[in-house]
């Protein structure tokens, strides 16, 4: 009998209990009990949200893997008490949510919607946007989510460039990698979408130097993680007009403190970390499949590379 511990905020349990049970039964994983509490020495797997109360894994002697419900694992990846494999969430729900959120915000800036939505009686000032084919969108981070967004933007006709750590070949996307690749990628990026993980290597990817490489009046869209951007450098770039607008979903401190200048800056849109939420239905299937695989001696999907940090 496998003991599977669901370790997330208590309000998540009612959303996950049924789909997770159903997915585990359908996967044919064998007899299991799915619980929110168990003596640590009985636990085989932890279905895990990094903001759960479980932070010390040294008490779980028979633990086989920790299966994160989140895509971003920066707060658990360096946990020295975690000695078993860690997987992160890659699923259709996260992908679709991110694709929709990113596409919506790219189109808002591409079409210049704000100017027309905020129009007033007597003001008739048509500004015709370019076609998508004449607009370059750069996606920093061409992983599970970045590549899904690239595909959707390509389908709309945008000229899409992408940047990743390792070299990539994605049909229709001009791909760059490494430090010099970033500079080249940014030099044509009229809209930049950040979908990098938060690691020591990605901190302040957008800083005073790299923001200055963008074409003047570029737009920044960050659904990745707050530390990817140097906040003060971004505010300066907004003040000089180097950056026209930043739509930010994620921040160094969340919730974003009330006194933070992003709240009131006219060039910033703040959204409360809602770009893409893990959906219990699709996420449960991935968790169940990974437990089935591990029990069958097959490799786990979406294994985190602990040394790379994502
Ligand atoms: P992923 O599949 O691991 O993709 C990460 C991408 O970033 C990969 O292309 C990777 O390059 C690239 N990368 C990593 N380190 C780099 C570096 N030092 N230089 C250049 N490129 C680098 O991750 P994902 O599933 O797409 O998720 C991306 C991030 O989105 C998550 O880590 C999380 O922070 C964020 N997220 C936010 C929300 C939200 O609601 N706001 C929801 C879900 C996820 P390689 O391809 O070469 O490995």
Boltz pocket constraint, residues with backbone or C-beta under 6 A from the ligand:
constraints:
  - pocket:
      binder: B
      contacts: [[A, 71], [A, 72], [A, 73], [A, 89], [A, 90], [A, 94], [A, 140], [A, 141], [A, 142], [A, 143], [A, 144], [A, 145], [A, 146], [A, 163], [A, 164], [A, 165], [A, 166], [A, 167], [A, 178], [A, 194], [A, 195], [A, 196], [A, 197], [A, 198], [A, 199], [A, 201], [A, 202], [A, 222], [A, 223], [A, 224], [A, 225], [A, 249], [A, 250], [A, 273], [A, 274], [A, 275], [A, 276], [A, 277], [A, 310]]
      max_distance: 6.0
